[in-house]
Amino acid sequence: MDQVQALLQQLKQNYIDEMPDRLDKLEYLVLELERDGFSQERFHELYRQVHSLKGSGGTYGLHVITSICHPFEDFLSSLDEKVDMHAIGFANIALSYLDILRDVAERLGKKFDTEFDVERLLSGLRQRSFEPKFHALLVENSSTVIKLISRILHQYQFRVSVQDDGYQALGRMLAERFDLLITAQEVKHLNGTAVIAAVKLAQIGYAPRKTILLTANPMPPLADYGADFTLNKNDQLSTRLHALLKTLVHDFDT
């Protein structure tokens, strides 16, 4: 039994000793992704290594490691291949997680107490990772389209409010501030064109900064609809919305 305990202790110490090198490799992957943009191979390797670091930490009873790696994984899981790494501040957030892990690794290596205010640091990082910067109103009937668009908007730090009724959506825009309105043409009581026209005619102080009309029609003339942008509900919707949001988020930030 003593031999087993001694072996486990040695494996734990090896894990602690190897942490700086493992964190260096993670940092290198983050910087490559920041420099070159999304690479599925690099991104999956980054996620795999964070997951491995978390699993080994749990195995050796280093719960401070798992408590940091878990939200780091959550942050990585919220991204996909179409996200703009620069727009969401990917490198700054990822490197901040690694900085906390480095501090823990140093304390573990020197046998210091690791119960320093990790939760406070993680709380701030969670807010930076997931706290919305913008507010979008999505007016749509289809649950499939709502899920698709909401997921993409979240990646660009939008808080998303959903309505399936054009009249109710108009009422919300009279009372709340939205950065972006995305509306389907066919919604209850007041169609998308009418909603956009009413908002523009009202000249309300809370009018959305930009409007997007979703339509099943094959690219109608923009002027006929009054929206700033139109997007077709087809297999290119996700790609085109990503491309548009990259530009809009940059404009909103400047």
ZIZI-V267699 format. One record per residue. N is the residue number from 0. RES is the residue in one letter. OMEGA is omega as a letter, one per 40 degrees, with the letter a starting at -180 (999 if undefined). NEAR is the number of other ideal C-beta (glycine too) atoms within 10 Angstrom. Layout:
n	res	omega	near
N	RES	OMEGA	NEAR
N	RES	OMEGA	NEAR
This chain:
n	res	omega	near
0	M	i	5
1	D	i	6
2	Q	i	7
3	V	i	8
4	Q	i	9
5	A	i	10
6	L	i	10
7	L	i	13
8	Q	i	11
9	Q	i	10
10	L	i	13
11	K	i	17
12	Q	i	13
13	N	i	12
14	Y	i	19
15	I	a	19
16	D	a	12
17	E	a	13
18	M	a	22
19	P	i	13
20	D	i	9
21	R	i	17
22	L	i	19
23	D	i	12
24	K	i	12
25	L	i	21
26	E	i	17
27	Y	i	12
28	L	i	19
29	V	a	21
30	L	i	13
31	E	i	15
32	L	i	19
33	E	a	16
34	R	a	9
35	D	a	10
36	G	a	13
37	F	i	15
38	S	a	14
39	Q	a	9
40	E	a	7
41	R	a	16
42	F	i	19
43	H	i	11
44	E	i	15
45	L	a	21
46	Y	a	16
47	R	a	10
48	Q	i	16
49	V	i	24
50	H	i	15
51	S	i	12
52	L	i	24
53	K	a	19
54	G	i	13
55	S	i	20
56	G	i	25
57	G	i	15
58	T	a	13
59	Y	i	17
60	G	i	11
61	L	a	21
62	H	i	11
63	V	i	18
64	I	a	25
65	T	a	17
66	S	i	17
67	I	a	24
68	C	a	22
69	H	i	16
70	P	i	16
71	F	i	26
72	E	i	17
73	D	i	12
74	F	a	20
75	L	a	19
76	S	a	9
77	S	a	14
78	L	i	16
79	D	a	14
80	E	a	10
81	K	a	15
82	V	i	20
83	D	a	18
84	M	a	18
85	H	a	13
86	A	a	17
87	I	a	20
88	G	a	15
89	F	a	20
90	A	a	16
91	N	a	11
92	I	a	18
93	A	a	25
94	L	i	15
95	S	i	18
96	Y	a	24
97	L	i	18
98	D	i	14
99	I	i	18
100	L	i	25
101	R	i	16
102	D	i	16
103	V	a	23
104	A	i	22
105	E	a	13
106	R	i	16
107	L	a	21
108	G	a	13
109	K	i	7
110	K	i	8
111	F	i	12
112	D	a	7
113	T	a	16
114	E	i	9
115	F	a	14
116	D	a	8
117	V	a	17
118	E	i	10
119	R	i	9
120	L	a	16
121	L	i	19
122	S	i	12
123	G	i	12
124	L	i	20
125	R	i	14
126	Q	i	9
127	R	a	15
128	S	a	22
129	F	a	14
130	E	a	10
131	P	i	14
132	K	a	14
133	F	a	19
134	H	i	16
135	A	i	25
136	L	i	23
137	L	a	24
138	V	a	30
139	E	i	23
140	N	a	13
141	S	i	14
142	S	i	10
143	T	i	9
144	V	i	16
145	I	a	17
146	K	a	10
147	L	a	16
148	I	i	25
149	S	i	18
150	R	i	13
151	I	a	20
152	L	i	21
153	H	a	15
154	Q	i	19
155	Y	i	22
156	Q	i	20
157	F	i	25
158	R	a	15
159	V	i	19
160	S	a	15
161	V	i	15
162	Q	i	21
163	D	a	17
164	D	a	16
165	G	a	24
166	Y	i	14
167	Q	i	15
168	A	i	28
169	L	i	23
170	G	i	12
171	R	a	16
172	M	i	22
173	L	a	14
174	A	a	8
175	E	i	11
176	R	i	12
177	F	i	24
178	D	a	18
179	L	i	24
180	L	i	26
181	I	a	28
182	T	i	29
183	A	i	23
184	Q	a	22
185	E	i	14
186	V	a	22
187	K	i	14
188	H	a	13
189	L	a	18
190	N	a	17
191	G	i	27
192	T	a	18
193	A	i	17
194	V	a	29
195	I	a	24
196	A	a	16
197	A	i	18
198	V	a	22
199	K	i	15
200	L	a	9
201	A	a	13
202	Q	a	7
203	I	i	15
204	G	a	7
205	Y	a	13
206	A	i	15
207	P	a	22
208	R	i	14
209	K	i	18
210	T	i	24
211	I	i	23
212	L	i	25
213	L	a	25
214	T	i	19
215	A	a	10
216	N	a	12
217	P	i	7
218	M	i	9
219	P	i	15
220	P	a	7
221	L	a	12
222	A	a	7
223	D	a	10
224	Y	i	19
225	G	i	19
226	A	i	26
227	D	i	18
228	F	i	17
229	T	i	20
230	L	i	19
231	N	i	15
232	K	i	17
233	N	a	10
234	D	i	7
235	Q	a	11
236	L	a	16
237	S	a	16
238	T	a	10
239	R	i	13
240	L	i	22
241	H	a	17
242	A	a	13
243	L	a	17
244	L	i	25
245	K	i	16
246	T	a	13
247	L	a	23
248	V	i	22
249	H	i	12
250	D	a	10
251	F	a	17
252	D	a	10
253	T	999	5
